[in-house]
């Protein structure tokens, strides 16, 4: 079902209706204020109600001397609170101009025709009219989708309406909203589980809530509601029957925020996929099979040779049964994790890869020599931990190397300090500067081992992250200014610091955070023009940012090419699946690599595959094989 380009289905965004109804109390300005609240909260639609009292009520009911007390009360409020036709027209235009859908419930046929003149993309039918077949027929003739609330109705009545609408020659799409028509509704009477019964109709179902608070409505989304309707008010204590069952500004904002979070959390019922964040935690927290003794080449694996330990870098404990009886094809030192490469041939490095640009290999102090025995990169990129900064390179590095080098700065330092050169917290930023200066000093010291490198690049994740939500765009300039101050305070002669393009949802401390800087290409270009500082373009990161913000990744790469000093190349998926092996994500490398060749002819790169160093660097060799001849 589609309402004004909004597609309502089981797999998409929840259609959120902010029901204003009569809660404007007859004041046009209050109606505008309520629309603005709905827009700010992120609702998709605002809905009003229209009645022609002379058509809707009997003459006796309209006669104040004859109607019963409750009817007199209701009619009195309706007369007092009704807006004019021209005011409804202006409200509809205001909604259109502000990109929120305008709907209005007709309580009678004359009102339906007036609403049609105003212009709506669907009709909402009140619970009181669900069995009003004359009104339903009239609305069906207009050929627009219907949303029907089911409050005050028995199952047999709902069944009959569904059957009736499905039998109409002029078919219309329709949805049903589970509802309890009391204001506010007692929790015990809501019966959310009835949503499961309604799902058997094979049409969109939703929930129209009149209860206190937002918890029940959020639960309705988890139970399958694809449409949610809640009344909103400026003040629950205002005159009128609906205000007490309505949500004020803060509660409605919390509801919309919660619904959007549930949308994401519901995800898929397909095969469970381990997320990138879980993979990181799996390595840190789970166990792997480790050698319990020194194992010689050609030894047959026996259970006594192995022990389960953390971190989980190698084969999972469940793989032990498959391991037994196989032969070691290489020596394995006691205390080392077991990989498939210890008993079967894997992809091996080539001694010489053919690229038209310099390529680098990610290394650590402890594995550089072993990796350089197998292949000859133009550069090595040291991926530093904060512990590495206190090590003596002489303990690991052999005199001088023929290749060049660059350095990737740690993000995490001692005492859980995440590098942040952009924060407004001055003392925290100053500590980040101290850590950064220490890295610069280490990098300059490394130059003696790599005489071909005069001014090594230092790749930095500069910070600008937040814990619970993105910051406002208007605040970003101040964070970039903080970064400029931080960088200017460093003694960085002899090195070139290059910030890295970032992904929107980085993984810190085993969980997801929000990144705010170095994603938007315009911001990056403005930063470069202001400072002259070049970038490390992480292809996976920028792809995830493009997915989040609906940017064109190929165009993004073209725009950043003049300001790029180095590439990190790996695949990506979704908005947080970074560092994937090439071909295992969604990046179109067939179109991307020619763009890099055309716009960044001489810029170096590394295969930045997560855990590429395991299995004797298997992930790196696979990436290089896939990229060879194409860069």
C-alpha positions in Angstrom: 0.0 0.0 0.0 1.4 3.4 -1.0 0.3 6.7 0.6 1.9 9.8 -1.1 5.0 7.8 -2.1 5.3 6.2 1.3 5.3 2.4 0.8 3.7 0.5 3.7 4.8 -3.1 4.1 6.2 -5.6 6.5 9.8 -4.8 5.7 10.0 -1.1 5.5 9.7 2.0 7.6 6.8 2.3 10.0 4.2 4.9 8.9 3.8 7.2 11.9 0.7 9.3 12.1 0.5 12.2 14.5 -3.2 12.5 15.2 -4.0 16.1 15.9 -7.7 15.5 15.5 -9.5 18.3 17.4 -6.6 18.9 19.8 -6.1 22.3 18.3 -9.3 23.3 20.2 -10.4 25.4 17.3 -7.3 27.6 17.0 -5.4 27.6 13.7 -2.2 28.7 15.3 -2.3 25.8 17.7 -2.8 23.5 14.7 0.3 24.8 13.1 2.2 24.4 16.4 1.1 20.8 16.6 2.2 20.2 12.9 5.6 21.6 13.8 5.9 19.2 16.8 5.1 16.3 14.5 7.7 17.4 11.9 10.4 17.9 14.5 9.7 14.5 16.0 10.0 12.8 12.6 6.4 11.7 12.0 5.4 10.8 8.5 1.9 12.2 8.6 -0.4 14.5 10.5 -4.1 13.8 10.7 -7.1 16.0 11.4 -10.8 15.3 11.7 -13.7 17.0 9.8 -17.4 16.8 10.6 -20.6 18.4 9.2 -22.7 18.3 12.3 -26.0 18.7 10.5 -25.3 15.6 8.4 -23.7 13.6 11.2 -26.2 14.0 14.0 -29.9 13.7 14.2 -32.0 16.8 14.7 -32.9 15.7 18.2 -29.3 15.3 19.1 -28.5 18.8 17.8 -31.4 20.2 19.8 -29.8 21.0 23.2 -33.1 20.7 24.9 -33.6 17.1 23.8 -30.2 15.4 23.5 -28.8 13.4 26.4 -26.1 14.9 28.5 -23.1 13.1 27.0 -24.2 13.9 23.4 -24.8 17.5 24.4 -21.2 17.7 25.8 -19.7 16.2 22.7 -21.6 18.4 20.2 -20.8 21.4 22.3 -17.1 20.7 22.0 -17.3 19.9 18.3 -19.0 23.2 17.6 -16.5 25.1 19.7 -13.4 23.4 18.2 -14.2 23.0 14.5 -11.9 24.8 12.0 -13.2 26.3 8.8 -12.8 24.8 5.4 -10.3 27.5 4.4 -8.2 26.9 7.5 -8.0 23.2 6.6 -6.9 24.1 3.1 -4.1 26.3 4.6 -3.1 23.5 6.9 -2.9 21.1 4.0 -0.7 23.5 2.1 1.5 24.1 5.2 2.0 20.3 5.4 2.9 20.0 1.7 5.4 22.9 2.0 7.0 21.2 4.9 7.2 17.7 3.5 4.8 16.0 5.9 1.7 14.1 4.7 -1.7 15.7 5.4 -4.7 13.4 6.1 -8.1 14.2 7.5 -10.7 11.8 8.8 -14.2 12.4 7.3 -17.0 11.6 9.7 -19.7 12.0 7.0 -20.1 12.0 3.3 -20.2 15.8 2.9 -16.9 16.1 4.9 -15.4 13.4 2.7 -16.2 15.5 -0.4 -14.7 18.6 1.1 -11.5 16.8 2.1 -11.3 15.4 -1.5 -11.3 19.0 -2.7 -8.5 19.9 -0.3 -6.5 17.0 -1.6 -5.4 13.9 0.3 -3.6 10.7 -0.8 -5.6 8.4 1.5 -8.5 8.3 3.9 -8.6 7.4 7.5 -11.8 5.9 8.8 -12.6 6.3 12.5 -13.5 3.3 14.6 -17.0 4.7 14.9 -17.5 4.3 11.1 -15.9 1.0 10.5 -19.3 -0.6 9.9 -20.7 2.5 8.1 -20.9 0.8 4.7 -22.4 3.9 3.0 -19.4 6.0 4.0 -17.0 3.2 3.0 -18.7 2.9 -0.4 -18.4 6.6 -0.9 -14.7 6.6 0.0 -14.0 3.5 -2.2 -15.3 5.4 -5.2 -12.5 7.9 -4.7 -10.0 5.2 -5.4 -7.6 6.0 -2.7 -6.1 3.8 0.1 -8.1 3.4 3.3 -6.9 3.1 6.9 -9.6 1.8 9.2 -9.4 1.7 13.0 -11.2 -1.3 14.6 -12.0 0.1 18.0 -15.5 -0.8 19.4 -15.8 -3.6 16.9 -16.3 -7.4 17.2 -14.2 -9.9 15.3 -17.2 -10.8 13.2 -17.6 -7.2 12.2 -14.0 -6.8 11.3 -14.2 -10.0 9.2 -17.2 -8.7 7.4 -15.6 -5.4 6.6 -12.5 -7.1 5.2 -14.6 -9.4 3.1 -16.7 -6.5 1.9 -13.8 -4.3 0.9 -12.1 -7.3 -0.9 -15.3 -7.9 -2.8 -15.6 -4.4 -4.2 -15.5 -4.1 -8.0 -13.4 -0.9 -7.6 -10.6 -2.4 -5.5 -8.9 -0.2 -3.0 -5.9 -0.9 -0.9 -6.7 -0.8 2.8 -5.1 -1.4 6.2 -6.5 -2.1 9.6 -5.5 -0.6 12.9 -6.0 -2.4 16.2 -7.5 0.0 18.6 -9.3 0.3 22.0 -11.6 3.3 21.8 -11.4 4.5 25.4 -9.5 7.7 26.4 -7.1 6.7 28.0 -7.4 3.0 27.4 -6.7 0.7 30.4 -3.6 -1.5 29.7 -5.6 -4.7 30.5 -8.1 -4.0 27.7 -5.6 -3.3 24.9 -4.8 -7.0 24.0 -1.9 -6.3 21.7 -1.7 -10.0 20.9 -4.7 -9.5 18.7 -2.3 -8.0 16.2 -1.2 -11.6 15.5 -4.8 -12.5 14.6 -5.2 -9.4 12.4 -2.1 -10.4 10.5 -4.0 -13.3 9.0 -6.0 -10.9 6.9 -2.8 -10.5 4.7 -3.1 -6.7 4.6 -1.1 -4.1 6.3 -1.9 -3.9 10.0 -1.1 -1.2 12.6 -2.0 0.2 15.9 -3.9 3.3 17.0 -3.2 3.9 20.6 -5.0 5.8 23.3 -3.2 4.5 26.4 -0.9 6.4 28.8 2.7 6.5 27.9 4.5 5.0 24.9 5.6 1.5 26.0 2.5 -0.3 24.6 2.8 1.4 21.2 6.5 0.4 21.0 5.5 -3.1 21.8 2.9 -3.0 18.9 5.7 -2.2 16.5 7.6 -5.3 17.7 4.5 -7.4 17.2 4.2 -6.3 13.6 2.4 -3.0 13.4 3.4 -1.2 10.2 1.3 1.9 10.9 1.2 3.7 14.2 -1.2 6.4 15.2 -1.0 8.4 18.4 -2.8 11.7 19.4 -0.5 14.6 20.2 -1.3 17.6 22.3 0.2 20.8 23.6 -1.0 20.0 27.1 -2.8 17.0 28.4 -4.7 19.1 30.8 -6.4 21.2 28.0 -10.2 21.1 27.5 -11.5 18.3 25.3 -11.9 14.5 25.4 -8.7 13.4 23.6 -6.1 15.4 25.4 -5.7 13.1 28.4 -5.0 10.2 26.0 -2.5 12.2 23.9 1.2 12.6 24.0 2.9 15.9 24.6 6.0 17.0 22.7 8.7 15.1 24.6 6.8 11.9 24.8 5.9 11.9 21.1 9.6 12.6 20.2 10.6 9.7 22.4 8.0 7.5 20.7 9.2 8.3 17.2 12.8 7.8 18.2 11.9 4.4 19.8 10.0 3.3 16.7 12.9 4.1 14.5 15.3 2.2 16.7 12.9 -0.8 16.8 12.7 -0.7 13.0 16.5 -1.1 12.8 16.6 -3.7 15.6 13.9 -5.9 14.1 16.2 -6.6 11.2 15.7 -9.9 9.4 14.5 -13.4 10.2 17.0 -14.9 7.6 20.2 -16.7 8.5 22.0 -15.0 11.4 25.0 -13.1 10.2 27.8 -12.1 12.6 28.3 -8.4 12.5 31.6 -6.7 12.2 31.3 -5.5 15.8 30.6 -9.1 17.0 33.5 -10.4 15.0 35.8 -8.0 16.9 34.3 -9.1 20.2 34.4 -12.7 19.2 38.1 -12.5 18.7 38.7 -10.7 21.9 36.4 -12.7 24.2 36.0 -16.2 22.7 38.5 -19.0 22.7 40.5 -20.7 20.0 42.5 -23.9 19.6 46.2 -23.3 20.7 49.2 -25.5 20.5 49.9 -27.0 23.9 53.4 -28.2 22.9 55.9 -27.5 20.1 54.5 -29.3 17.1 56.9 -30.4 14.3 56.2 -30.6 10.6 54.5 -33.9 9.7 53.4 -34.6 13.2 49.9 -36.1 13.3 47.5 -34.0 15.4 46.3 -35.5 18.7 44.0 -34.1 21.3 46.7 -33.8 23.9 48.6 -31.3 21.6 46.0 -28.7 22.0 44.3 -26.4 24.5 41.5 -23.8 24.4 42.6 -20.3 25.1 41.7 -16.6 24.4 41.8 -14.5 22.4 39.9 -16.3 19.7 42.2 -15.6 16.8 42.4 -19.1 15.3 40.1 -22.1 14.8 37.1 -22.3 17.1 37.1 -25.1 19.8 34.3 -26.8 17.8 36.8 -27.5 15.0 39.0 -29.7 17.1 37.3 -32.9 16.0 38.0 -32.1 12.3 41.6 -31.3 13.2 42.5 -34.6 14.8 44.4 -37.0 12.6 45.6 -34.3 10.1 49.3 -33.7 9.6 51.1 -30.4 10.3 52.6 -29.0 7.2 54.7 -26.5 9.1 56.2 -26.1 12.6 53.9 -24.7 15.3 55.3 -23.2 18.4 53.7 -23.8 21.8 51.2 -21.1 22.7 50.4 -20.2 19.1 46.8 -20.3 17.8 46.0 -22.9 15.2 45.0 -21.9 11.7 44.0 -23.9 8.6 47.3 -22.9 7.1 49.0 -25.2 9.7 47.5 -28.3 8.0 46.4 -27.4 4.5 47.8 -25.2 1.7 46.2 -21.7 1.4 46.7 -18.7 -0.8 50.3 -17.7 -0.6 52.0 -14.4 -1.3 53.7 -13.7 -4.6 57.3 -12.5 -4.5 56.5 -9.7 -6.9 53.1 -8.1 -7.5 52.4 -6.0 -10.6 50.9 -2.6 -9.9 51.2 0.7 -11.6 51.5 2.5 -8.3 53.2 1.9 -5.0 51.5 -0.6 -2.8 51.9 -1.2 0.9 51.5 -4.1 3.3 50.0 -3.7 6.8 52.6 -4.8 9.4 53.3 -4.9 13.1 56.8 -4.9 14.7 56.5 -8.6 15.4 55.6 -9.8 11.9 57.3 -7.4 9.5 60.4 -9.6 8.9 58.3 -12.7 8.3 56.0 -11.0 5.9 58.9 -9.4 4.0 60.4 -12.8 3.5 57.4 -13.7 1.3 56.9 -10.6 -0.8 58.4 -7.3 -1.6 56.0 -4.3 -1.1 57.0 -0.8 -2.0 55.9 0.3 1.4 55.0 -1.1 4.8 52.3 0.5 6.9 52.9 0.0 10.6 49.5 -0.4 12.4 50.6 0.7 15.8 49.1 -0.1 19.2 49.8 2.2 22.2 52.0 -0.6 23.6 54.1 -0.4 20.5 55.0 3.2 21.2 57.0 2.0 24.3 58.8 -0.8 22.5 62.3 -0.5 21.2 62.3 -0.9 17.4 65.8 -2.3 17.6 64.3 -5.4 19.2 62.3 -6.2 16.1 63.8 -4.4 13.0 66.8 -5.5 11.0 69.1 -2.6 10.3 67.8 -1.0 7.1 65.0 -1.9 4.7 64.7 -1.2 0.9 61.0 -0.3 1.1 59.4 2.8 2.3 57.1 3.1 5.3 54.1 4.9 6.7 52.3 4.7 10.1 48.7 4.2 11.1 48.1 5.8 14.5 46.5 3.9 17.3 42.9 4.9 18.2 43.1 3.6 21.7 45.7 4.6 24.3 46.2 3.6 27.9 43.4 4.3 30.4 40.8 3.8 27.7 41.7 7.0 26.0 40.3 7.2 22.5 42.3 9.7 20.4 40.1 12.8 19.9 41.8 15.9 18.6 38.5 17.5 18.0 36.6 17.4 21.3 35.5 20.5 23.2 36.9 18.9 26.4 40.2 20.8 26.5 42.0 18.6 29.0 41.0 15.5 27.0 42.1 17.1 23.8 45.4 18.0 25.3 46.0 14.4 26.4 45.3 13.3 22.8 47.9 15.8 21.6 50.4 14.3 24.0 49.7 10.8 22.7 49.9 12.1 19.1 53.3 13.8 19.7 54.6 10.6 21.2 53.6 8.8 18.0 55.2 11.4 15.8 58.5 11.1 17.7 58.4 7.3 17.3 57.7 7.7 13.5 60.6 10.1 13.1 62.9 7.5 14.9 61.7 4.8 12.4 63.1 6.8 9.5 66.6 5.5 10.2 65.4 2.0 9.3 63.8 3.2 6.0 66.2 5.6 4.4 64.1 5.9 1.2 61.3 7.6 3.1 62.0 11.3 3.8 58.6 12.4 5.1 56.4 9.4 6.2 52.7 9.7 6.2 50.8 9.2 9.6 47.2 8.1 9.1 45.0 9.3 11.9 41.4 8.8 13.0 41.2 12.3 14.4 38.1 11.8 16.6 34.8 13.7 16.4 32.7 10.7 17.6 29.8 10.7 20.0 28.3 8.0 22.2 24.5 8.1 21.6 23.6 10.1 18.5 25.0 12.3 15.7 25.7 15.9 16.5 23.9 18.7 14.6 25.6 19.8 11.4 25.8 23.3 12.6 28.2 22.3 15.4 30.7 20.5 13.1 32.7 23.6 12.2 33.7 24.1 15.8 35.0 20.5 16.0 37.1 21.0 12.8 38.5 24.2 14.4 39.5 22.3 17.5 41.3 19.8 15.2 43.2 22.6 13.5 44.3 23.9 16.9 45.4 20.4 18.0 47.4 19.8 14.8 49.1 23.2 14.9 50.3 22.5 18.5 52.2 19.4 17.3 55.9 19.4 16.4 55.3 17.5 13.2 58.2 18.6 11.0 59.5 15.6 9.1 56.1 13.8 8.9 52.8 14.4 7.1 49.6 13.8 9.1 46.7 12.7 7.0 43.2 12.2 8.5 41.3 9.2 7.4 37.8 9.2 5.9 35.5 7.7 8.4 32.5 5.4 8.6 29.2 6.6 10.3 29.2 3.9 13.0 32.6 3.0 14.3 33.3 0.2 16.7 34.8 1.4 20.1 35.1 -0.7 23.3 33.2 -3.6 21.8 30.2 -1.4 20.8 28.9 1.0 18.2 29.4 4.8 18.4 28.5 7.7 16.1 31.0 9.4 13.9 30.5 13.1 12.9 33.5 14.3 11.0 35.4 13.4 7.8 32.5 11.7 6.1 30.8 14.5 4.1 32.9 15.2 1.0 32.1 18.9 1.0 33.4 19.2 4.6 36.6 17.3 3.7 37.3 19.5 0.7 36.7 22.6 2.7 39.0 21.3 5.4 41.7 20.7 2.8 41.4 24.1 1.2 41.6 25.7 4.5 44.6 23.7 5.8 46.3 22.1 2.9 46.1 18.7 4.8 45.6 15.7 2.5 43.5 12.6 3.3 43.8 8.9 3.6 40.7 7.7 1.6 39.4 4.5 3.2 37.2 3.1 0.5 35.2 0.8 2.8 34.6 3.7 5.2 33.4 6.1 2.5 31.2 3.5 1.0 29.4 3.0 4.4 29.0 6.8 4.7 27.6 7.0 1.2 25.1 4.2 2.1 24.1 6.1 5.3 23.6 9.5 3.6 22.5 8.3 0.1 25.6 9.7 -1.6 27.0 8.4 -4.9 30.2 6.5 -3.9 31.8 6.8 -7.4 31.2 10.5 -7.5 32.5 10.7 -3.9 35.8 9.1 -5.0 36.2 11.5 -7.9 35.6 14.5 -5.6 38.2 13.4 -3.0 40.8 12.2 -5.5 42.7 15.5 -5.7 43.1 15.6 -1.9 44.0 11.9 -1.4 47.5 11.0 -0.3 46.9 7.2 0.3 44.2 4.6 -0.1 42.9 1.9 2.2 41.1 -0.6 0.0 38.6 -3.2 1.2 35.0 -4.1 0.6 32.0 -2.9 2.7 28.4 -3.7 3.3 25.5 -1.7 4.7 26.4 1.1 7.1 28.8 -0.6 9.4 30.2 -3.7 7.6 33.7 -2.4 7.1 37.0 -4.1 6.1 35.5 -7.0 4.2 37.4 -9.0 1.7 37.1 -7.7 -1.8 34.1 -9.3 -3.4 32.4 -10.2 -0.2 30.6 -6.8 0.2 28.7 -4.5 -2.1 31.3 -2.1 -3.5 31.4 -2.0 -7.3 35.1 -2.4 -7.8 34.7 -2.8 -11.6 33.6 0.8 -11.8 35.5 2.1 -8.8 39.1 1.1 -9.7 39.1 2.8 -13.1 38.1 6.0 -11.3 41.0 5.7 -8.9 43.3 5.0 -11.9 42.1 8.1 -13.8 41.9 10.6 -10.9 44.7 9.3 -8.6 47.3 7.8 -10.9 50.3 7.7 -8.5 48.7 7.4 -5.1 49.7 4.4 -2.9 47.4 1.9 -1.3 47.1 -1.0 1.1 44.7 -3.9 1.2 42.9 -3.0 4.4 41.1 -6.3 5.1 40.2 -6.9 8.7 42.2 -9.7 10.1 44.1 -10.0 6.8 47.3 -11.0 8.6 45.8 -14.3 10.0 46.6 -17.6 8.2 50.0 -16.2 7.3 48.5 -13.1 5.7 46.0 -15.0 3.6 43.5 -12.1 3.6 46.1 -9.7 2.2 47.2 -12.1 -0.6 43.6 -12.7 -1.7 43.0 -9.0 -1.9 46.3 -8.4 -3.8 45.4 -11.1 -6.2 42.1 -9.5 -6.9 43.6 -6.1 -7.4 46.6 -7.0 -9.4 46.6 -5.7 -12.9 43.7 -3.3 -12.0 45.5 -0.6 -10.2 
